[in-house]
Amino acid sequence: MLLGAAATGCGRASGAPPADAAPPAAPVGAAAPDFWVAPNSAAARQAAQWRREGRAGDARLIERIAGRPQAVWLNDNGPGAVVRSLVEAAAKARRTAVLVAYFVPHRDCGAYSSGGARDAAHYRQWIDGFASGLGTHGAYVILEPDAVAQLVAGCPRANSAERYGLLTYAIQRLKRHPHTKVYLDAGNASWIPDERRLVDPLRRAGIAAADGFAVNVANHQTNRVSSDYGHRLARALGGGKHFVIDSSRNGNGPYRGMDAWCNPPGRALGTPPTARTGDPALDAYLWIKRPGESDGTCRGGPRAGQWWPQYALGLASRAAS
């Protein structure tokens, strides 16, 4: 249910290039990095098309998406070359790429974003390729949205012990690369409200070797709710773990109707991506789910991960800024 379109090169990454006057970013691992805004995203192409068609107002709204950093989701075979192209482009701009590794076997438990590696060996090979692409440039890596929370909620398709082992392998493999931060996904405050239920699963998944965890990926819980949840979970885990919040579509908070997770109406863009959070445990607000990409074929949307200009326009038009 979270699928983002897989990158096939720099041209598929989200966002438009920052202004020339934007300050250079610190390298990954330094204080408050600036995140990379990649060129030629679906949002950027949409804005350009609408300007050509005379829809200048709509183009300006979509530029609220195109001009901001967003994660690039890797969910196809052979990720190494794509990862390398992304981190090298980000490094050239003196910024930090945000990547999502989304290829675990039995991904999404057969729902809208089903797929992933065919078996454990295939996944380890995939992670090896992903990690090799990082080189020494580093990145922020969000690891396997939903993979742990689905085991807690119930995912009969997945072998729990195997999945925990694969996540542990992925964290350890990725952390071998300098300047790389790894955040294991931990669901959201509405899905597993009692955060204590996640403690043992996250530990079994190797959270000890990660920099922290991610919350609210592709969901719409407010920053306050997500931050409170993150702090509670961090305390329960111990060890001083940090976290990041997906603020891509939480500007109006959660939808109060049925299927609130899937292309809910009336939502808005949230806090723009930044590592300057004012909270020592909260490493960043990130746009992990790329705004304007469908959650799935609910409410008339295209398949998961596909660009949906009408939905994107709604998110942008309701944004505070």
Long-range contacts (C-beta under 8 A, 24 or more apart in sequence): 1-108, 1-111, 1-112, 1-113, 1-146, 1-218, 1-261, 1-262, 1-295, 1-296, 1-304, 2-102, 2-108, 2-113, 2-145, 2-146, 2-217, 2-218, 2-289, 2-295, 2-304, 3-73, 3-75, 3-102, 3-108, 3-112, 3-113, 3-115, 3-304, 3-305, 4-71, 4-72, 4-73, 4-75, 4-100, 4-102, 4-289, 4-290, 4-293, 4-305, 5-42, 5-73, 5-290, 5-293, 5-305, 5-306, 5-307, 6-73, 6-74, 6-75, 6-76, 6-82, 6-305, 7-72, 7-73, 7-74, 7-82, 7-86, 8-76, 8-82, 9-82, 9-85, 10-38, 10-39, 10-40, 10-85, 10-86, 10-89, 11-39, 11-40, 12-40, 12-41, 12-72, 13-38, 13-39, 13-40, 13-41, 13-70, 13-72, 13-86, 13-89, 14-38, 14-41, 14-42, 14-43, 14-65, 14-69, 14-70, 14-71, 14-72, 14-287, 14-290, 15-39, 15-41, 15-43, 15-44, 15-65, 15-66, 15-67, 15-68, 15-69, 15-70, 16-40, 16-41, 16-43, 16-44, 16-47, 16-63, 16-66, 16-67, 17-93, 18-67, 18-93, 18-95, 24-93, 24-94, 24-95, 25-93, 25-94, 25-95, 25-96, 27-96, 27-138, 27-179, 28-96, 28-137, 28-138, 28-139, 28-140, 28-179, 28-180, 28-181, 29-138, 29-178, 29-179, 29-181, 31-275, 32-274, 32-275, 32-276, 33-95, 33-96, 33-275, 34-69, 34-94, 34-95, 34-96, 34-275, 35-69, 35-95, 35-96, 35-97, 35-98, 35-140, 35-273, 35-274, 35-275, 35-284, 35-286, 36-69, 36-86, 36-89, 36-90, 36-93, 36-95, 36-96, 36-97, 36-98, 37-67, 37-68, 37-69, 37-70, 37-95, 38-70, 38-72, 38-86, 38-89, 38-90, 41-66, 41-70, 41-290, 42-292, 42-293, 42-307, 43-291, 43-292, 43-307, 43-312, 46-292, 46-307, 46-309, 46-312, 58-313, 61-313, 61-316, 61-317, 62-292, 62-309, 62-312, 62-313, 62-316, 64-269, 64-316, 64-319, 64-321, 65-269, 65-291, 65-292, 65-312, 65-315, 65-316, 68-272, 68-273, 68-287, 69-95, 69-98, 69-273, 69-286, 69-287, 70-98, 70-248, 70-273, 70-287, 70-288, 70-290, 70-291, 71-98, 71-99, 71-100, 71-142, 71-286, 71-287, 71-288, 71-289, 71-290, 72-97, 72-98, 72-99, 72-100, 73-99, 73-100, 73-102, 73-290, 73-305, 74-99, 74-100, 74-101, 74-102, 74-103, 74-130, 75-102, 75-103, 75-107, 75-115, 75-116, 77-126, 78-129, 79-103, 79-126, 79-129, 79-130, 79-133, 80-129, 80-130, 80-132, 80-133, 81-133, 82-133, 83-129, 83-130, 83-132, 83-133, 83-134, 83-139, 84-132, 84-133, 84-134, 84-135, 86-133, 86-139, 87-133, 87-134, 87-135, 87-137, 87-138, 87-139, 88-135, 88-137, 90-137, 90-139, 91-137, 96-138, 96-139, 96-140, 97-137, 97-139, 97-140, 98-139, 98-140, 98-142, 98-273, 98-286, 98-288, 99-139, 99-140, 99-141, 99-142, 100-141, 100-142, 100-143, 100-145, 100-288, 101-127, 101-130, 101-141, 101-142, 101-143, 101-144, 101-170, 101-174, 102-144, 102-145, 103-127, 103-144, 104-144, 104-147, 104-163, 104-166, 104-167, 105-158, 105-162, 105-163, 105-166, 106-155, 106-157, 106-158, 106-163, 107-144, 107-146, 107-147, 108-146, 108-150, 109-150, 109-155, 109-156, 109-157, 109-158, 110-157, 111-296, 112-262, 112-295, 112-296, 112-297, 112-298, 112-303, 112-304, 113-296, 113-304, 113-305, 120-162, 120-165, 120-166, 123-166, 123-170, 124-166, 124-169, 127-166, 127-169, 127-170, 127-173, 127-174, 128-173, 130-174, 131-173, 131-174, 131-176, 131-177, 134-174, 134-177, 134-180, 135-177, 136-177, 136-178, 136-179, 137-179, 138-177, 138-178, 138-179, 138-180, 138-181, 139-179, 139-180, 139-181, 140-180, 140-181, 140-183, 140-244, 140-284, 140-286, 141-174, 141-180, 141-181, 141-182, 141-183, 142-183, 142-185, 142-214, 142-217, 142-244, 142-286, 142-288, 143-167, 143-170, 143-171, 143-174, 143-182, 143-183, 143-184, 143-185, 143-210, 144-170, 144-184, 144-185, 145-185, 145-214, 145-217, 145-218, 145-288, 146-185, 146-187, 146-217, 147-185, 147-205, 148-184, 148-185, 148-186, 148-187, 148-198, 148-201, 148-202, 148-205, 149-185, 149-186, 149-187, 149-188, 149-191, 149-192, 149-198, 151-201, 152-187, 152-192, 152-197, 152-198, 152-201, 153-191, 153-192, 163-205, 164-201, 164-204, 164-205, 164-206, 167-205, 167-206, 168-204, 168-205, 168-206, 168-209, 169-206, 170-206, 171-205, 171-206, 171-207, 171-209, 171-210, 172-206, 172-209, 175-209, 175-210, 181-211, 181-212, 181-283, 182-209, 182-210, 182-211, 183-210, 183-211, 183-212, 183-213, 183-214, 183-243, 183-244, 183-283, 184-210, 184-212, 184-213, 184-214, 185-213, 185-214, 185-217, 186-213, 186-214, 186-215, 186-233, 186-243, 187-215, 187-217, 188-215, 188-216, 188-217, 188-219, 188-221, 188-226, 188-229, 189-215, 189-216, 189-221, 189-225, 189-226, 189-228, 189-229, 190-219, 190-221, 190-254, 190-260, 191-219, 195-229, 195-232, 195-233, 195-236, 196-236, 198-233, 198-236, 199-233, 199-236, 199-237, 202-237, 203-237, 207-237, 207-241, 208-239, 210-241, 211-241, 211-242, 211-283, 212-241, 212-242, 212-243, 212-244, 212-283, 213-237, 213-241, 213-243, 213-244, 214-243, 214-244, 214-245, 214-246, 214-286, 214-288, 215-243, 215-244, 215-245, 215-246, 216-245, 216-246, 216-247, 216-250, 217-246, 217-288, 217-289, 218-246, 218-248, 218-249, 218-261, 218-288, 218-289, 218-295, 219-246, 219-250, 219-254, 219-261, 220-249, 220-250, 220-252, 220-253, 220-254, 220-255, 220-260, 220-261, 220-264, 220-267, 221-250, 221-253, 221-254, 222-250, 222-253, 222-254, 223-247, 223-250, 223-270, 223-271, 223-285, 226-250, 227-279, 227-282, 230-281, 230-282, 231-281, 234-281, 242-281, 242-282, 242-283, 243-281, 243-282, 243-283, 244-282, 244-283, 244-284, 244-285, 244-286, 244-288, 245-282, 245-284, 245-285, 245-286, 246-286, 246-287, 246-288, 246-289, 247-271, 247-272, 247-273, 247-285, 247-286, 247-287, 248-286, 248-287, 248-288, 248-289, 248-290, 248-291, 249-289, 249-291, 249-315, 251-315, 251-318, 251-319, 251-320, 252-318, 259-298, 259-299, 261-295, 262-295, 262-296, 262-298, 262-299, 262-301, 263-294, 263-295, 263-296, 263-298, 263-299, 263-300, 263-301, 263-308, 263-311, 264-299, 265-299, 265-314, 266-314, 266-318, 267-314, 267-315, 267-318, 268-315, 268-318, 268-319, 268-320, 269-315, 269-316, 269-318, 269-319, 270-319, 272-321, 291-315, 291-316
